[in-house]
Amino acid sequence: MTEKNAHLSQQQKEQMKEHLKRTYGEDAIVSKRALTRRIAGASKARQFSSTALRPTVAAPPLASVGNAVDALPIDLKQPALNETLQEIKKDLGDCTRCKLCKTRTNIVFGEGNEKAKIMFVGEGPGETEDLNARPFVGRAGQLLDKIIEAMGYKREDVYIANVVKCRPPGNRVPEPQEVATCEPFLFRQIDVIKPSVVVALGGTALQSLLHSDAKISKMRGKFVDYRGTKLMPTYHPAFLLRNPSAKKDVWDDMKVVLELLKKESA
């Protein structure tokens, strides 16, 4: 056991191992490379969640779990098993964990049904969202509302969030350290809501969620097993505003989502 984690009892380590096995399966655990990257970002923020750990495509065997647990930073935060979105929001507080706090107007936590079957995850708040402290309320958000309505739902029936909760200056792509700092809160939201499907809106959201360089054009329309649910990658509504012809592709993807939900309710 590393000096950092000398405070952890054997029982705590075993509990963490069991958590990893339940979450990621008997044969999967994070790679050393991915774990190192996650810890580096989280250590700067002094905020880390064990639920943030996920397997990479090529995962080493479960025997590596013990080493992974030993590598966890001392400030590991173990989320409560039955926490609520309100508790997560309170924990987030008036966040100053990364430099985005210096330029934002408001934190955009997310909104919607705490028991939603569908959760939409975008890249980050834009100018309108930053001013209103609500996700997807600009032009792209209006298009997302239409997509949700076409699926037979209302905005309040689903849950909408972003990879980062503060607007990056000039709507630039969030930096890796910003994502690493903010994503544990998103993962906790996913774990509380337990949606049947998480829809990743756009390439940045997809790559951030999977920690890969996956191309949205190749991944869209196909389910990926993710944190005990299904992840459906599709184009971002902002992309559709620039490329209206891609609306058909997004609707095809949403029909796949609806088909899964139909089977679940049968």
Order of alpha helices (4+ residues) and beta strands (2+ residues): alpha-alpha-beta-alpha-beta-alpha-beta-beta-alpha-alpha-beta-alpha-beta-alpha-alpha-beta-beta-alpha-alpha
